[in-house]
Amino acid sequence: MPRKPLQPCAYPGCPRLCEGRYCEEHKKVEAKRYETYSRDPSVRRKYGRAWKRIRDSYVKEHPFCEQCFERGILVPVDEVHHKVPVSKGGTHDRNNLMSLCRSCHNKIHAELGDRNARN
């Protein structure tokens, strides 16, 4: 399958071409900025090291996007989605989780209206 053309890094003043939104150097800078200023601090309490372990073990058991798999398409997992959001009383219990590709995950959140459809 052909790759997408390279595009300029979105970091101000960076001339590098990259596959994603930011070049490798600025991905880390932007992730840190996002965690510090844009993300709600209470999220850190909800999604800590324990969540990473739960997520990793769930991805081992469900390595493909569950929605794409139902349609007969094998797409690797990018996100683990909570069916009932943690902010609305959901838990990290396995029957509240769903492995999704980025496209399906963004589609669900766009339909819910709680996030802009990006990437």
C-alpha positions as CSV (number, residue, x, y, z in Angstrom):
1,M,0.0,0.0,0.0
2,P,1.4,3.4,-0.9
3,R,2.5,5.7,1.9
4,K,1.1,9.2,2.5
5,P,3.4,12.0,1.3
6,L,5.6,13.6,3.9
7,Q,4.4,16.9,5.3
8,P,6.1,19.7,7.2
9,C,6.3,19.3,11.0
10,A,3.6,21.3,12.7
11,Y,6.0,22.7,15.3
12,P,6.5,26.4,14.7
13,G,9.7,27.1,12.7
14,C,10.6,23.4,12.2
15,P,11.5,22.7,8.5
16,R,11.6,18.9,8.7
17,L,9.3,16.7,6.8
18,C,7.6,13.9,8.6
19,E,4.9,11.2,8.3
20,G,2.8,12.3,11.3
21,R,1.9,15.7,12.7
22,Y,5.3,16.3,14.3
23,C,8.9,15.1,13.6
24,E,10.5,12.7,16.1
25,E,12.2,15.6,18.0
26,H,9.0,17.6,18.5
27,K,6.6,14.7,19.3
28,K,8.1,14.5,22.8
29,V,8.1,18.3,23.2
30,E,4.4,18.5,22.2
31,A,3.4,15.5,24.3
32,K,5.0,17.1,27.4
33,R,3.3,20.4,26.6
34,Y,-0.1,18.6,26.2
35,E,0.3,16.8,29.5
36,T,1.3,19.9,31.3
37,Y,-1.1,22.5,30.0
38,S,-3.9,21.0,27.9
39,R,-4.9,17.8,29.8
40,D,-7.0,17.9,32.9
41,P,-4.7,17.0,35.9
42,S,-7.3,14.6,37.3
43,V,-6.7,12.4,34.3
44,R,-3.3,11.5,35.6
45,R,-5.0,10.0,38.7
46,K,-7.3,7.9,36.5
47,Y,-4.8,6.8,33.9
48,G,-1.5,5.9,35.7
49,R,0.9,2.9,35.6
50,A,-1.9,0.5,36.6
51,W,-3.9,1.6,33.5
52,K,-0.9,1.0,31.3
53,R,-0.6,-2.6,32.6
54,I,-4.3,-3.2,32.1
55,R,-4.2,-1.7,28.6
56,D,-1.1,-3.7,27.6
57,S,-2.6,-7.0,28.8
58,Y,-5.9,-6.3,27.0
59,V,-4.1,-5.5,23.8
60,K,-2.3,-8.8,24.0
61,E,-5.6,-10.6,24.1
62,H,-7.3,-8.4,21.5
63,P,-4.6,-7.4,19.0
64,F,-7.0,-6.1,16.3
65,C,-9.6,-3.3,16.2
66,E,-12.8,-5.0,17.3
67,Q,-15.1,-3.0,15.1
68,C,-13.0,-3.5,12.0
69,F,-12.7,-7.2,12.9
70,E,-16.5,-7.6,12.8
71,R,-16.4,-6.3,9.2
72,G,-13.6,-8.8,8.3
73,I,-10.8,-6.3,8.3
74,L,-7.6,-6.9,10.3
75,V,-6.4,-3.5,11.6
76,P,-3.9,-3.4,14.6
77,V,-5.0,-1.8,17.8
78,D,-4.1,1.9,18.4
79,E,-6.4,2.7,21.3
80,V,-8.2,0.9,24.1
81,H,-11.6,2.5,24.6
82,H,-13.8,2.6,27.7
83,K,-17.4,1.8,26.7
84,V,-18.6,3.8,29.8
85,P,-16.1,6.6,30.3
86,V,-14.1,6.7,33.5
87,S,-15.3,10.3,34.0
88,K,-18.9,9.0,34.0
89,G,-18.4,6.2,36.5
90,G,-16.9,3.6,34.2
91,T,-14.1,1.3,35.4
92,H,-11.0,-0.4,33.9
93,D,-12.9,-3.7,34.0
94,R,-12.3,-5.9,30.9
95,N,-16.0,-6.0,29.9
96,N,-15.9,-2.1,29.8
97,L,-13.0,-2.1,27.4
98,M,-12.8,-2.3,23.6
99,S,-9.7,-2.3,21.4
100,L,-10.0,0.1,18.5
101,C,-7.9,1.5,15.6
102,R,-7.5,5.3,15.7
103,S,-10.1,5.8,13.0
104,C,-12.8,3.9,14.9
105,H,-11.9,5.5,18.2
106,N,-12.1,9.0,16.7
107,K,-15.4,8.2,15.1
108,I,-16.9,7.1,18.4
109,H,-15.8,10.2,20.2
110,A,-17.0,12.4,17.3
111,E,-20.4,10.8,17.5
112,L,-20.5,11.4,21.3
113,G,-19.4,15.0,20.7
114,D,-16.8,15.0,23.5
115,R,-13.8,15.4,21.2
116,N,-13.0,16.9,17.8
117,A,-12.4,14.3,15.1
118,R,-8.6,14.5,14.5
119,N,-6.0,12.4,12.7
